[in-house]
């Protein structure tokens, strides 16, 4: 039971826990740069521990994305149409998981954002209108506290995910000449909102020997309380993947290859400090990855490659600024230590 339960948790829980981050250009320009592709669905078989009741696992994760391509709807757009030029972000996330009993587990995590935004000044921040500058921010993001209920079936292959995102992150911005005017609300580490999170998962095997496994997961995040006239768009994410376990002994027993397909759909932002026409997106990513296990230490890494992207964008002919910045492949690595 211990081994099966750990593998079930491994497939159902997210390996990526950084909140979605969309960037809008200054409100005067009404351009947009949308980030993301890193969201809380998906899983690698070994990222969660083979826990017994009362056991704890802690982790540290690094995620990286470089948003350097301007997109309008489902195609690339000329860079000159967007006053935002580049959004380069590193995310440092720390967290832990506690298996309370055979039916419940609890997970908490907190990201820290290190972000560089290169954009066009409108004459109110660092220089004359039309000049290019880079703003920087290093600050904590929003904490998530998640519960996992695995008691729907005796084999624990189907369960529920529920939780809350708290407004612990910085949603004011750095202390620049105008109090952080270079960063809009949706480019900051915190949204200022309290969100509810709920979802469902299912795991299983595809081969008689149990070495080829699969998982599927759906997750929704909805803001229920907001601040400062900004409401992040509701997000709906889906993931499915397969993994393969080699022979039970020898070096290959330490290696588990994983292949996931991730889909994320986010609605328009709302509020006076949002830019609804230039926010919201849908994307599909393919993520090959691998996990390595060494006693109590597990290391997982993958590359998330976008194969389809659609971004909402206002008309360039009407607003004179259009598009959302999207990322090329996204990268992550996570290290777990199981007590």
VOGU-3710 file (C-alpha; in Angstrom, 3 decimals, decimal comma):
1> xxxxxxxxxx> 0,000/0,000/0,000  2,805/2,411/0,822  4,425/2,131/-2,614  1,174/2,378/-4,575  -0,034/5,344/-2,549  3,190/7,217/-3,119  3,007/6,620/-6,875  -0,616/7,795/-6,942  0,288/11,011/-5,153  3,235/11,426/-7,496
11> xxxxxxxxxx> 0,981/11,558/-10,526  -1,811/13,667/-9,123  0,100/16,526/-7,542  1,555/19,414/-9,522  5,230/19,652/-10,147  4,917/23,242/-11,203  3,529/25,669/-8,614  4,309/29,095/-9,858  1,290/31,342/-10,365  0,468/32,398/-13,955
21> xxxxxxxxxx> 1,987/35,757/-14,836  0,589/38,003/-17,605  2,139/41,357/-18,390  0,354/44,428/-19,771  2,186/47,460/-21,086  1,524/50,911/-19,577  -2,177/51,757/-19,615  -1,594/54,757/-21,863  -0,137/52,541/-24,577  -2,588/49,682/-23,940
31> xxxxxxxxxx> -0,155/47,167/-25,349  0,095/43,738/-23,803  2,627/41,055/-23,012  1,249/37,782/-21,744  3,471/35,291/-19,997  2,509/32,019/-18,339  2,709/28,484/-19,509  3,763/27,693/-15,974  0,761/26,625/-14,009  -0,411/24,200/-11,390
41> xxxxxxxxxx> -1,274/21,115/-13,357  0,818/18,194/-14,435  2,943/15,800/-12,479  5,981/13,622/-12,519  5,743/10,204/-10,983  8,405/10,693/-8,387  8,047/14,322/-7,433  5,884/13,329/-4,503  7,287/10,965/-1,880  6,284/7,418/-1,054
51> xxxxxxxxxx> 4,813/8,610/2,209  3,357/6,917/5,203  1,003/8,717/7,563  2,839/11,590/9,224  5,718/11,722/6,725  6,886/15,029/5,236  8,661/16,016/2,027  10,179/19,445/1,314  11,148/20,798/-2,087  12,835/23,643/-3,925
61> xxxxxxxxxx> 11,989/24,427/-7,546  13,473/26,767/-10,127  11,433/27,817/-13,187  12,567/30,056/-16,026  10,789/31,711/-18,941  11,875/34,348/-21,420  8,977/36,147/-23,127  10,512/37,658/-26,230  7,964/36,989/-29,010  5,005/39,240/-29,790
71> xxxxxxxxxx> 1,796/37,312/-30,520  -1,600/38,463/-31,770  -4,202/35,732/-31,547  -2,598/32,555/-32,935  0,302/34,041/-34,902  3,473/36,032/-34,421  3,187/39,795/-34,838  5,784/42,482/-35,611  7,728/43,526/-32,516  7,175/47,232/-33,234
81> xxxxxxxxxx> 3,434/46,815/-32,629  4,052/46,113/-28,932  5,676/48,707/-26,669  6,782/45,875/-24,370  9,924/44,207/-25,705  10,926/41,459/-23,287  9,854/39,911/-19,968  12,531/37,700/-18,445  11,503/35,809/-15,290  13,024/33,375/-12,821
91> xxxxxxxxxx> 10,869/31,784/-10,122  12,245/30,282/-6,913  9,633/28,192/-5,126  9,914/26,442/-1,795  7,308/24,217/-0,219  6,436/20,997/1,522  3,907/18,166/1,682  2,518/16,379/4,738  0,560/13,137/4,500  -1,956/13,513/7,328
101> xxxxxxxxxx> -3,552/10,089/6,875  -4,484/7,640/4,101  -7,252/9,964/2,849  -5,737/13,446/3,134  -2,516/15,245/2,256  -1,609/18,920/2,727  0,772/20,975/0,609  1,986/24,575/0,956  4,319/26,570/-1,288  5,630/30,105/-1,745
111> xxxxxxxxxx> 7,338/31,463/-4,891  9,789/34,357/-5,181  9,860/36,317/-8,453  12,994/37,734/-10,078  11,757/39,651/-13,117  13,201/42,034/-15,717  10,809/43,987/-17,951  12,118/45,828/-21,004  9,512/48,258/-22,297  8,936/51,673/-23,888
121> xxxxxxxxxx> 8,724/54,736/-21,674  5,723/57,011/-22,114  7,714/59,927/-20,683  6,660/59,446/-17,048  9,090/56,828/-15,666  12,801/56,978/-16,590  13,164/59,063/-19,719  11,545/60,796/-22,686  8,618/59,228/-24,489  9,740/56,446/-26,800
131> xxxxxxxxxx> 12,931/55,578/-24,928  13,587/51,954/-23,935  14,340/50,970/-20,341  14,384/47,851/-18,160  12,590/47,648/-14,828  13,516/45,012/-12,242  11,718/43,389/-9,345  12,641/40,755/-6,752  9,767/39,971/-4,392  7,645/37,147/-2,970
141> xxxxxxxxxx> 4,583/35,893/-4,799  1,280/34,503/-3,543  1,253/31,521/-1,195  -0,858/28,484/-2,055  -2,222/25,988/0,457  -3,609/22,826/-1,106  -5,487/19,811/0,190  -5,726/16,462/-1,602  -8,505/13,985/-0,852  -7,750/10,457/-2,043
151> xxxxxxxxxx> -10,630/8,605/-0,382  -13,049/8,421/-3,312  -11,885/4,903/-4,173  -10,218/2,172/-2,168  -7,276/2,099/-4,614  -6,857/5,894/-4,344  -6,598/6,288/-8,131  -9,223/9,059/-8,255  -9,394/12,071/-5,984  -10,108/15,734/-5,404
161> xxxxxxxxxx> -7,849/18,759/-5,136  -8,927/21,865/-3,229  -7,181/24,903/-1,814  -6,689/28,641/-1,649  -4,236/31,210/-3,015  -3,559/33,940/-0,480  -2,665/37,600/-1,303  0,803/37,401/0,255  2,679/38,595/-2,834  3,839/42,078/-3,737
171> xxxxxxxxxx> 1,149/43,803/-5,843  2,464/47,372/-5,386  5,775/47,137/-7,252  9,303/48,427/-6,641  9,995/51,883/-5,261  10,861/53,506/-8,559  10,528/57,206/-9,471  6,752/56,822/-9,624  6,349/54,030/-7,067  6,940/51,203/-9,517
181> xxxxxxxxxx> 5,063/52,661/-12,485  7,027/50,427/-14,849  5,062/47,363/-13,666  1,332/46,958/-14,209  -0,804/45,003/-11,785  -0,730/41,759/-13,720  3,042/41,794/-14,169  3,681/41,932/-10,406  4,445/38,876/-8,250  1,146/39,146/-6,363
191> xxxxxxxxxx> -2,349/39,642/-7,741  -3,786/41,056/-4,508  -6,621/38,547/-4,800  -7,754/35,584/-2,767  -8,495/32,673/-5,101  -10,165/29,321/-4,593  -8,622/26,295/-6,290  -10,363/23,025/-7,020  -9,789/20,084/-9,305  -9,926/16,357/-9,905
201> xxxxxxxxxx> -7,328/13,743/-10,832  -7,157/10,139/-11,991  -4,170/7,794/-12,266  -3,666/4,274/-13,559  -1,466/1,849/-15,466  -1,372/1,004/-19,162  0,603/-2,250/-18,991  0,108/-5,523/-17,140  3,442/-5,226/-15,342  2,491/-1,751/-14,087
211> xxxxxxxxxx> 5,621/-0,073/-15,455  3,784/2,169/-17,936  1,549/4,533/-16,010  -0,642/7,533/-16,794  -2,304/10,468/-15,073  -4,958/13,053/-15,945  -5,783/16,174/-13,982  -8,084/19,199/-14,291  -7,806/22,324/-12,183  -9,631/25,665/-11,874
221> xxxxxxxxxx> -8,524/28,831/-10,085  -11,116/31,557/-9,456  -10,650/34,910/-7,697  -13,255/35,475/-4,971  -11,867/38,610/-3,272  -9,850/41,367/-4,981  -8,018/44,615/-4,170  -7,183/47,914/-5,859  -9,557/47,564/-8,822  -7,878/44,522/-10,350
231> xxxxxxxxxx> -9,315/41,030/-10,802  -7,148/38,357/-12,447  -8,866/36,253/-15,069  -10,148/32,857/-13,988  -7,904/30,042/-15,178  -8,757/26,469/-16,205  -5,935/23,981/-16,710  -5,734/20,386/-17,865  -2,833/17,950/-17,962  -2,299/14,364/-19,063
241> xxxxxxxxxx> 0,856/12,321/-19,127  2,594/8,971/-19,126  5,653/7,652/-17,289  7,735/4,498/-17,451  9,442/2,609/-14,622  12,423/0,437/-15,600  13,535/-2,763/-13,863  13,237/-2,851/-10,099  16,976/-3,202/-9,520  20,095/-1,615/-10,949
251> xxxxxxxxxx> 20,888/1,938/-12,020  17,879/2,289/-14,340  15,628/1,890/-11,308  16,694/5,423/-10,381  15,412/6,927/-13,648  11,793/7,632/-14,664  11,090/9,326/-18,022  7,886/11,375/-18,185  5,934/12,903/-21,079  3,096/15,376/-20,416
261> xxxxxxxxxx> 0,682/17,470/-22,474  -0,517/20,648/-20,750  -3,380/22,977/-21,668  -4,112/26,314/-19,994  -7,065/28,629/-20,659  -7,360/31,995/-18,933  -10,199/34,495/-19,216  -9,853/38,276/-19,527  -8,729/40,291/-16,500  -11,168/42,816/-15,055
271> xxxxxxxxxx> -11,208/46,099/-13,140  -10,053/49,668/-13,656  -6,378/48,677/-13,287  -6,663/45,863/-15,839  -6,593/45,817/-19,622  -9,376/43,336/-20,490  -9,003/43,392/-24,322  -5,291/42,565/-24,054  -5,452/39,827/-21,439  -6,405/36,171/-21,525
281> xxxxxxxxxx> -4,992/33,342/-23,572  -4,990/29,644/-24,368  -1,966/27,464/-24,912  -0,899/23,853/-25,304  2,547/22,622/-24,320  4,363/19,294/-24,662  6,721/18,591/-21,749  9,306/15,780/-21,887  11,011/15,274/-18,548  12,979/12,891/-16,359
291> xxxxxxxxxx> 13,218/12,110/-12,662  16,306/10,825/-10,839  16,128/9,217/-7,375  18,986/8,889/-4,889  17,795/7,523/-1,530  15,853/10,403/0,109  16,628/12,891/-2,677  14,684/13,190/-5,931  15,497/15,511/-8,829  13,056/16,270/-11,647
301> xxxxxxxxxx> 13,616/18,418/-14,752  11,648/19,106/-17,914  11,254/21,414/-20,894  7,768/22,714/-21,777  7,521/23,409/-25,506  4,516/25,421/-26,788  2,788/23,812/-29,768  -0,257/26,106/-29,852  -0,795/29,619/-28,482  -3,691/32,063/-28,732
311> xxxxxxxxxx> -3,543/35,487/-27,093  -6,248/38,123/-26,900  -5,082/41,396/-28,415  -6,666/44,756/-29,201  -6,558/46,041/-32,755  -3,292/47,782/-33,642  -5,161/49,999/-36,090  -7,421/51,237/-33,275  -5,021/51,479/-30,308  -1,645/51,807/-32,035
321> xxxxxxxxxx> -0,190/49,086/-29,792  -1,069/45,423/-29,868  0,047/41,923/-28,958  1,159/39,845/-25,997  4,679/38,670/-25,295  4,937/34,879/-25,145  7,775/32,577/-24,202  9,748/30,026/-26,132  10,392/26,747/-24,264  9,981/26,960/-20,493
331> xxxxxxxxx> 12,413/25,244/-18,144  12,168/23,840/-14,641  14,089/21,755/-12,159  12,916/20,571/-8,755  14,695/18,886/-5,855  12,763/17,001/-3,156  14,011/15,661/0,159  11,807/13,070/1,874  11,906/12,751/5,663
//
